[in-house]
Amino acid sequence: QYYAESKADYNRYIEHHAQRLRKDGTDKWGDQFVGFRSLMQVVN
């Protein structure tokens, strides 16, 4: 689970890091894990 300060930060993560991190997981665990994205807003 990750926390981003803004939607722009989240989009930057998706654009620059998500594919590599998913590949790292697949390389390590093959099809023995589940990854998914969800986006929630913190409500105070």
PDBQT receptor file of N, H, CA, C and O in Angstrom, charges set to zero:
ATOM      1  N   GLN A   1       0.850  -1.168   0.000  1.00  0.00    +0.000 N 
ATOM      2  CA  GLN A   1       0.000   0.000   0.000  1.00  0.00    +0.000 C 
ATOM      3  C   GLN A   1       0.897   1.232   0.000  1.00  0.00    +0.000 C 
ATOM      4  O   GLN A   1       1.917   1.278   0.688  1.00  0.00    +0.000 OA
ATOM      5  N   TYR A   2       0.503   2.217  -0.775  1.00  0.00    +0.000 N 
ATOM      6  H   TYR A   2      -0.326   2.180  -1.334  1.00  0.00    +0.000 HD
ATOM      7  CA  TYR A   2       1.273   3.450  -0.894  1.00  0.00    +0.000 C 
ATOM      8  C   TYR A   2       0.378   4.639  -0.591  1.00  0.00    +0.000 C 
ATOM      9  O   TYR A   2      -0.844   4.556  -0.718  1.00  0.00    +0.000 OA
ATOM     10  N   TYR A   3       0.987   5.740  -0.191  1.00  0.00    +0.000 N 
ATOM     11  H   TYR A   3       1.980   5.808  -0.088  1.00  0.00    +0.000 HD
ATOM     12  CA  TYR A   3       0.281   6.989   0.052  1.00  0.00    +0.000 C 
ATOM     13  C   TYR A   3       0.918   8.059  -0.826  1.00  0.00    +0.000 C 
ATOM     14  O   TYR A   3       2.143   8.166  -0.888  1.00  0.00    +0.000 OA
ATOM     15  N   ALA A   4       0.097   8.843  -1.500  1.00  0.00    +0.000 N 
ATOM     16  H   ALA A   4      -0.898   8.755  -1.450  1.00  0.00    +0.000 HD
ATOM     17  CA  ALA A   4       0.590   9.954  -2.316  1.00  0.00    +0.000 C 
ATOM     18  C   ALA A   4      -0.021  11.248  -1.801  1.00  0.00    +0.000 C 
ATOM     19  O   ALA A   4      -1.191  11.286  -1.418  1.00  0.00    +0.000 OA
ATOM     20  N   GLU A   5       0.766  12.291  -1.794  1.00  0.00    +0.000 N 
ATOM     21  H   GLU A   5       1.716  12.261  -2.105  1.00  0.00    +0.000 HD
ATOM     22  CA  GLU A   5       0.284  13.597  -1.337  1.00  0.00    +0.000 C 
ATOM     23  C   GLU A   5      -0.770  14.180  -2.273  1.00  0.00    +0.000 C 
ATOM     24  O   GLU A   5      -1.633  14.943  -1.839  1.00  0.00    +0.000 OA
ATOM     25  N   SER A   6      -0.704  13.825  -3.554  1.00  0.00    +0.000 N 
ATOM     26  H   SER A   6      -0.003  13.206  -3.907  1.00  0.00    +0.000 HD
ATOM     27  CA  SER A   6      -1.630  14.413  -4.527  1.00  0.00    +0.000 C 
ATOM     28  C   SER A   6      -1.899  13.428  -5.657  1.00  0.00    +0.000 C 
ATOM     29  O   SER A   6      -1.188  12.434  -5.811  1.00  0.00    +0.000 OA
ATOM     30  N   LYS A   7      -2.923  13.709  -6.437  1.00  0.00    +0.000 N 
ATOM     31  H   LYS A   7      -3.501  14.516  -6.312  1.00  0.00    +0.000 HD
ATOM     32  CA  LYS A   7      -3.237  12.886  -7.614  1.00  0.00    +0.000 C 
ATOM     33  C   LYS A   7      -2.088  12.969  -8.613  1.00  0.00    +0.000 C 
ATOM     34  O   LYS A   7      -1.782  11.989  -9.292  1.00  0.00    +0.000 OA
ATOM     35  N   ALA A   8      -1.453  14.130  -8.706  1.00  0.00    +0.000 N 
ATOM     36  H   ALA A   8      -1.701  14.926  -8.154  1.00  0.00    +0.000 HD
ATOM     37  CA  ALA A   8      -0.304  14.286  -9.602  1.00  0.00    +0.000 C 
ATOM     38  C   ALA A   8       0.839  13.356  -9.184  1.00  0.00    +0.000 C 
ATOM     39  O   ALA A   8       1.484  12.750 -10.039  1.00  0.00    +0.000 OA
ATOM     40  N   ASP A   9       1.093  13.241  -7.883  1.00  0.00    +0.000 N 
ATOM     41  H   ASP A   9       0.569  13.734  -7.189  1.00  0.00    +0.000 HD
ATOM     42  CA  ASP A   9       2.127  12.318  -7.395  1.00  0.00    +0.000 C 
ATOM     43  C   ASP A   9       1.765  10.877  -7.735  1.00  0.00    +0.000 C 
ATOM     44  O   ASP A   9       2.625  10.101  -8.153  1.00  0.00    +0.000 OA
ATOM     45  N   TYR A  10       0.513  10.523  -7.558  1.00  0.00    +0.000 N 
ATOM     46  H   TYR A  10      -0.185  11.153  -7.218  1.00  0.00    +0.000 HD
ATOM     47  CA  TYR A  10       0.051   9.172  -7.906  1.00  0.00    +0.000 C 
ATOM     48  C   TYR A  10       0.274   8.907  -9.395  1.00  0.00    +0.000 C 
ATOM     49  O   TYR A  10       0.790   7.856  -9.774  1.00  0.00    +0.000 OA
ATOM     50  N   ASN A  11      -0.114   9.858 -10.226  1.00  0.00    +0.000 N 
ATOM     51  H   ASN A  11      -0.534  10.712  -9.918  1.00  0.00    +0.000 HD
ATOM     52  CA  ASN A  11       0.054   9.694 -11.673  1.00  0.00    +0.000 C 
ATOM     53  C   ASN A  11       1.526   9.564 -12.049  1.00  0.00    +0.000 C 
ATOM     54  O   ASN A  11       1.872   8.799 -12.949  1.00  0.00    +0.000 OA
ATOM     55  N   ARG A  12       2.392  10.306 -11.365  1.00  0.00    +0.000 N 
ATOM     56  H   ARG A  12       2.112  10.927 -10.634  1.00  0.00    +0.000 HD
ATOM     57  CA  ARG A  12       3.835  10.198 -11.599  1.00  0.00    +0.000 C 
ATOM     58  C   ARG A  12       4.332   8.795 -11.232  1.00  0.00    +0.000 C 
ATOM     59  O   ARG A  12       5.135   8.207 -11.956  1.00  0.00    +0.000 OA
ATOM     60  N   TYR A  13       3.854   8.270 -10.116  1.00  0.00    +0.000 N 
ATOM     61  H   TYR A  13       3.201   8.747  -9.528  1.00  0.00    +0.000 HD
ATOM     62  CA  TYR A  13       4.215   6.900  -9.719  1.00  0.00    +0.000 C 
ATOM     63  C   TYR A  13       3.791   5.905 -10.805  1.00  0.00    +0.000 C 
ATOM     64  O   TYR A  13       4.578   5.048 -11.206  1.00  0.00    +0.000 OA
ATOM     65  N   ILE A  14       2.551   6.022 -11.275  1.00  0.00    +0.000 N 
ATOM     66  H   ILE A  14       1.912   6.719 -10.949  1.00  0.00    +0.000 HD
ATOM     67  CA  ILE A  14       2.055   5.112 -12.309  1.00  0.00    +0.000 C 
ATOM     68  C   ILE A  14       2.923   5.210 -13.560  1.00  0.00    +0.000 C 
ATOM     69  O   ILE A  14       3.301   4.197 -14.149  1.00  0.00    +0.000 OA
ATOM     70  N   GLU A  15       3.229   6.429 -13.952  1.00  0.00    +0.000 N 
ATOM     71  H   GLU A  15       2.922   7.252 -13.474  1.00  0.00    +0.000 HD
ATOM     72  CA  GLU A  15       3.984   6.645 -15.187  1.00  0.00    +0.000 C 
ATOM     73  C   GLU A  15       5.431   6.174 -15.088  1.00  0.00    +0.000 C 
ATOM     74  O   GLU A  15       5.961   5.622 -16.052  1.00  0.00    +0.000 OA
ATOM     75  N   HIS A  16       6.077   6.380 -13.947  1.00  0.00    +0.000 N 
ATOM     76  H   HIS A  16       5.647   6.829 -13.164  1.00  0.00    +0.000 HD
ATOM     77  CA  HIS A  16       7.520   6.156 -13.850  1.00  0.00    +0.000 C 
ATOM     78  C   HIS A  16       7.941   4.894 -13.097  1.00  0.00    +0.000 C 
ATOM     79  O   HIS A  16       9.068   4.433 -13.274  1.00  0.00    +0.000 OA
ATOM     80  N   HIS A  17       7.071   4.323 -12.264  1.00  0.00    +0.000 N 
ATOM     81  H   HIS A  17       6.155   4.698 -12.120  1.00  0.00    +0.000 HD
ATOM     82  CA  HIS A  17       7.528   3.234 -11.394  1.00  0.00    +0.000 C 
ATOM     83  C   HIS A  17       6.659   1.978 -11.406  1.00  0.00    +0.000 C 
ATOM     84  O   HIS A  17       7.167   0.882 -11.172  1.00  0.00    +0.000 OA
ATOM     85  N   ALA A  18       5.378   2.114 -11.671  1.00  0.00    +0.000 N 
ATOM     86  H   ALA A  18       4.966   3.005 -11.861  1.00  0.00    +0.000 HD
ATOM     87  CA  ALA A  18       4.452   0.995 -11.482  1.00  0.00    +0.000 C 
ATOM     88  C   ALA A  18       4.808  -0.223 -12.328  1.00  0.00    +0.000 C 
ATOM     89  O   ALA A  18       4.794  -1.347 -11.827  1.00  0.00    +0.000 OA
ATOM     90  N   GLN A  19       5.124  -0.016 -13.586  1.00  0.00    +0.000 N 
ATOM     91  H   GLN A  19       5.136   0.897 -13.993  1.00  0.00    +0.000 HD
ATOM     92  CA  GLN A  19       5.418  -1.153 -14.463  1.00  0.00    +0.000 C 
ATOM     93  C   GLN A  19       6.646  -1.926 -13.976  1.00  0.00    +0.000 C 
ATOM     94  O   GLN A  19       6.646  -3.157 -13.968  1.00  0.00    +0.000 OA
ATOM     95  N   ARG A  20       7.683  -1.203 -13.573  1.00  0.00    +0.000 N 
ATOM     96  H   ARG A  20       7.682  -0.203 -13.579  1.00  0.00    +0.000 HD
ATOM     97  CA  ARG A  20       8.899  -1.863 -13.081  1.00  0.00    +0.000 C 
ATOM     98  C   ARG A  20       8.625  -2.638 -11.796  1.00  0.00    +0.000 C 
ATOM     99  O   ARG A  20       9.092  -3.767 -11.641  1.00  0.00    +0.000 OA
ATOM    100  N   LEU A  21       7.871  -2.040 -10.873  1.00  0.00    +0.000 N 
ATOM    101  H   LEU A  21       7.491  -1.123 -10.999  1.00  0.00    +0.000 HD
ATOM    102  CA  LEU A  21       7.592  -2.721  -9.611  1.00  0.00    +0.000 C 
ATOM    103  C   LEU A  21       6.724  -3.956  -9.825  1.00  0.00    +0.000 C 
ATOM    104  O   LEU A  21       6.915  -4.972  -9.155  1.00  0.00    +0.000 OA
ATOM    105  N   ARG A  22       5.769  -3.877 -10.755  1.00  0.00    +0.000 N 
ATOM    106  H   ARG A  22       5.614  -3.052 -11.298  1.00  0.00    +0.000 HD
ATOM    107  CA  ARG A  22       4.959  -5.057 -11.064  1.00  0.00    +0.000 C 
ATOM    108  C   ARG A  22       5.841  -6.154 -11.649  1.00  0.00    +0.000 C 
ATOM    109  O   ARG A  22       5.694  -7.325 -11.298  1.00  0.00    +0.000 OA
ATOM    110  N   LYS A  23       6.760  -5.780 -12.543  1.00  0.00    +0.000 N 
ATOM    111  H   LYS A  23       6.880  -4.829 -12.828  1.00  0.00    +0.000 HD
ATOM    112  CA  LYS A  23       7.671  -6.763 -13.125  1.00  0.00    +0.000 C 
ATOM    113  C   LYS A  23       8.553  -7.384 -12.047  1.00  0.00    +0.000 C 
ATOM    114  O   LYS A  23       8.792  -8.592 -12.065  1.00  0.00    +0.000 OA
ATOM    115  N   ASP A  24       9.038  -6.572 -11.108  1.00  0.00    +0.000 N 
ATOM    116  H   ASP A  24       8.844  -5.591 -11.094  1.00  0.00    +0.000 HD
ATOM    117  CA  ASP A  24       9.845  -7.108 -10.004  1.00  0.00    +0.000 C 
ATOM    118  C   ASP A  24       9.066  -8.179  -9.242  1.00  0.00    +0.000 C 
ATOM    119  O   ASP A  24       9.618  -9.229  -8.914  1.00  0.00    +0.000 OA
ATOM    120  N   GLY A  25       7.799  -7.923  -8.960  1.00  0.00    +0.000 N 
ATOM    121  H   GLY A  25       7.350  -7.070  -9.227  1.00  0.00    +0.000 HD
ATOM    122  CA  GLY A  25       6.963  -8.900  -8.264  1.00  0.00    +0.000 C 
ATOM    123  C   GLY A  25       6.761 -10.163  -9.076  1.00  0.00    +0.000 C 
ATOM    124  O   GLY A  25       6.846 -11.272  -8.548  1.00  0.00    +0.000 OA
ATOM    125  N   THR A  26       6.494  -9.992 -10.366  1.00  0.00    +0.000 N 
ATOM    126  H   THR A  26       6.426  -9.091 -10.795  1.00  0.00    +0.000 HD
ATOM    127  CA  THR A  26       6.305 -11.153 -11.242  1.00  0.00    +0.000 C 
ATOM    128  C   THR A  26       7.590 -11.964 -11.354  1.00  0.00    +0.000 C 
ATOM    129  O   THR A  26       7.555 -13.194 -11.328  1.00  0.00    +0.000 OA
ATOM    130  N   ASP A  27       8.723 -11.276 -11.477  1.00  0.00    +0.000 N 
ATOM    131  H   ASP A  27       8.751 -10.277 -11.497  1.00  0.00    +0.000 HD
ATOM    132  CA  ASP A  27      10.006 -11.986 -11.557  1.00  0.00    +0.000 C 
ATOM    133  C   ASP A  27      10.279 -12.781 -10.283  1.00  0.00    +0.000 C 
ATOM    134  O   ASP A  27      10.832 -13.880 -10.343  1.00  0.00    +0.000 OA
ATOM    135  N   LYS A  28       9.899 -12.236  -9.145  1.00  0.00    +0.000 N 
ATOM    136  H   LYS A  28       9.450 -11.344  -9.096  1.00  0.00    +0.000 HD
ATOM    137  CA  LYS A  28      10.182 -12.893  -7.866  1.00  0.00    +0.000 C 
ATOM    138  C   LYS A  28       9.183 -14.001  -7.547  1.00  0.00    +0.000 C 
ATOM    139  O   LYS A  28       9.580 -15.078  -7.105  1.00  0.00    +0.000 OA
ATOM    140  N   TRP A  29       7.877 -13.750  -7.768  1.00  0.00    +0.000 N 
ATOM    141  H   TRP A  29       7.554 -12.874  -8.127  1.00  0.00    +0.000 HD
ATOM    142  CA  TRP A  29       6.846 -14.685  -7.327  1.00  0.00    +0.000 C 
ATOM    143  C   TRP A  29       6.035 -15.311  -8.455  1.00  0.00    +0.000 C 
ATOM    144  O   TRP A  29       5.138 -16.111  -8.187  1.00  0.00    +0.000 OA
ATOM    145  N   GLY A  30       6.322 -14.972  -9.700  1.00  0.00    +0.000 N 
ATOM    146  H   GLY A  30       7.050 -14.322  -9.918  1.00  0.00    +0.000 HD
ATOM    147  CA  GLY A  30       5.575 -15.548 -10.819  1.00  0.00    +0.000 C 
ATOM    148  C   GLY A  30       4.099 -15.224 -10.717  1.00  0.00    +0.000 C 
ATOM    149  O   GLY A  30       3.717 -14.069 -10.530  1.00  0.00    +0.000 OA
ATOM    150  N   ASP A  31       3.272 -16.249 -10.842  1.00  0.00    +0.000 N 
ATOM    151  H   ASP A  31       3.582 -17.188 -10.994  1.00  0.00    +0.000 HD
ATOM    152  CA  ASP A  31       1.816 -16.032 -10.758  1.00  0.00    +0.000 C 
ATOM    153  C   ASP A  31       1.282 -16.339  -9.358  1.00  0.00    +0.000 C 
ATOM    154  O   ASP A  31       0.095 -16.623  -9.198  1.00  0.00    +0.000 OA
ATOM    155  N   GLN A  32       2.146 -16.283  -8.351  1.00  0.00    +0.000 N 
ATOM    156  H   GLN A  32       3.111 -16.053  -8.481  1.00  0.00    +0.000 HD
ATOM    157  CA  GLN A  32       1.753 -16.611  -6.979  1.00  0.00    +0.000 C 
ATOM    158  C   GLN A  32       1.389 -15.382  -6.147  1.00  0.00    +0.000 C 
ATOM    159  O   GLN A  32       1.407 -15.443  -4.918  1.00  0.00    +0.000 OA
ATOM    160  N   PHE A  33       1.061 -14.274  -6.801  1.00  0.00    +0.000 N 
ATOM    161  H   PHE A  33       1.047 -14.225  -7.799  1.00  0.00    +0.000 HD
ATOM    162  CA  PHE A  33       0.623 -13.086  -6.074  1.00  0.00    +0.000 C 
ATOM    163  C   PHE A  33      -0.445 -12.366  -6.881  1.00  0.00    +0.000 C 
ATOM    164  O   PHE A  33      -0.614 -12.604  -8.076  1.00  0.00    +0.000 OA
ATOM    165  N   VAL A  34      -1.153 -11.491  -6.208  1.00  0.00    +0.000 N 
ATOM    166  H   VAL A  34      -1.015 -11.297  -5.236  1.00  0.00    +0.000 HD
ATOM    167  CA  VAL A  34      -2.184 -10.679  -6.849  1.00  0.00    +0.000 C 
ATOM    168  C   VAL A  34      -1.844  -9.219  -6.591  1.00  0.00    +0.000 C 
ATOM    169  O   VAL A  34      -1.584  -8.824  -5.454  1.00  0.00    +0.000 OA
ATOM    170  N   GLY A  35      -1.847  -8.432  -7.638  1.00  0.00    +0.000 N 
ATOM    171  H   GLY A  35      -2.059  -8.752  -8.562  1.00  0.00    +0.000 HD
ATOM    172  CA  GLY A  35      -1.632  -6.995  -7.504  1.00  0.00    +0.000 C 
ATOM    173  C   GLY A  35      -2.801  -6.255  -8.127  1.00  0.00    +0.000 C 
ATOM    174  O   GLY A  35      -3.310  -6.652  -9.175  1.00  0.00    +0.000 OA
ATOM    175  N   PHE A  36      -3.218  -5.195  -7.491  1.00  0.00    +0.000 N 
ATOM    176  H   PHE A  36      -2.805  -4.872  -6.639  1.00  0.00    +0.000 HD
ATOM    177  CA  PHE A  36      -4.305  -4.390  -8.051  1.00  0.00    +0.000 C 
ATOM    178  C   PHE A  36      -4.162  -2.958  -7.567  1.00  0.00    +0.000 C 
ATOM    179  O   PHE A  36      -3.497  -2.681  -6.568  1.00  0.00    +0.000 OA
ATOM    180  N   ARG A  37      -4.794  -2.066  -8.290  1.00  0.00    +0.000 N 
ATOM    181  H   ARG A  37      -5.335  -2.291  -9.101  1.00  0.00    +0.000 HD
ATOM    182  CA  ARG A  37      -4.750  -0.650  -7.936  1.00  0.00    +0.000 C 
ATOM    183  C   ARG A  37      -6.121  -0.196  -7.491  1.00  0.00    +0.000 C 
ATOM    184  O   ARG A  37      -7.142  -0.587  -8.056  1.00  0.00    +0.000 OA
ATOM    185  N   SER A  38      -6.123   0.620  -6.487  1.00  0.00    +0.000 N 
ATOM    186  H   SER A  38      -5.293   0.937  -6.028  1.00  0.00    +0.000 HD
ATOM    187  CA  SER A  38      -7.341   1.327  -6.090  1.00  0.00    +0.000 C 
ATOM    188  C   SER A  38      -6.896   2.702  -5.617  1.00  0.00    +0.000 C 
ATOM    189  O   SER A  38      -5.782   2.872  -5.123  1.00  0.00    +0.000 OA
ATOM    190  N   LEU A  39      -7.756   3.653  -5.770  1.00  0.00    +0.000 N 
ATOM    191  H   LEU A  39      -8.661   3.515  -6.171  1.00  0.00    +0.000 HD
ATOM    192  CA  LEU A  39      -7.435   5.022  -5.403  1.00  0.00    +0.000 C 
ATOM    193  C   LEU A  39      -8.501   5.509  -4.447  1.00  0.00    +0.000 C 
ATOM    194  O   LEU A  39      -9.691   5.487  -4.764  1.00  0.00    +0.000 OA
ATOM    195  N   MET A  40      -8.069   5.953  -3.268  1.00  0.00    +0.000 N 
ATOM    196  H   MET A  40      -7.103   5.972  -3.010  1.00  0.00    +0.000 HD
ATOM    197  CA  MET A  40      -9.007   6.444  -2.257  1.00  0.00    +0.000 C 
ATOM    198  C   MET A  40      -8.584   7.839  -1.823  1.00  0.00    +0.000 C 
ATOM    199  O   MET A  40      -7.415   8.214  -1.920  1.00  0.00    +0.000 OA
ATOM    200  N   GLN A  41      -9.537   8.577  -1.357  1.00  0.00    +0.000 N 
ATOM    201  H   GLN A  41     -10.486   8.273  -1.279  1.00  0.00    +0.000 HD
ATOM    202  CA  GLN A  41      -9.276   9.919  -0.857  1.00  0.00    +0.000 C 
ATOM    203  C   GLN A  41      -9.384   9.911   0.657  1.00  0.00    +0.000 C 
ATOM    204  O   GLN A  41     -10.325   9.347   1.215  1.00  0.00    +0.000 OA
ATOM    205  N   VAL A  42      -8.417  10.538   1.325  1.00  0.00    +0.000 N 
ATOM    206  H   VAL A  42      -7.653  10.996   0.871  1.00  0.00    +0.000 HD
ATOM    207  CA  VAL A  42      -8.462  10.657   2.777  1.00  0.00    +0.000 C 
ATOM    208  C   VAL A  42      -9.521  11.689   3.138  1.00  0.00    +0.000 C 
ATOM    209  O   VAL A  42      -9.526  12.804   2.616  1.00  0.00    +0.000 OA
ATOM    210  N   VAL A  43     -10.417  11.301   4.038  1.00  0.00    +0.000 N 
ATOM    211  H   VAL A  43     -10.413  10.395   4.462  1.00  0.00    +0.000 HD
ATOM    212  CA  VAL A  43     -11.472  12.207   4.500  1.00  0.00    +0.000 C 
ATOM    213  C   VAL A  43     -11.227  12.485   5.974  1.00  0.00    +0.000 C 
ATOM    214  O   VAL A  43     -11.156  11.559   6.782  1.00  0.00    +0.000 OA
ATOM    215  N   ASN A  44     -11.099  13.737   6.317  1.00  0.00    +0.000 N 
ATOM    216  H   ASN A  44     -11.157  14.489   5.660  1.00  0.00    +0.000 HD
ATOM    217  CA  ASN A  44     -10.860  14.110   7.717  1.00  0.00    +0.000 C 
ATOM    218  C   ASN A  44     -12.140  14.539   8.382  1.00  0.00    +0.000 C 
ATOM    219  O   ASN A  44     -12.135  14.889   9.562  1.00  0.00    +0.000 OA
TER     220      ASN A  44
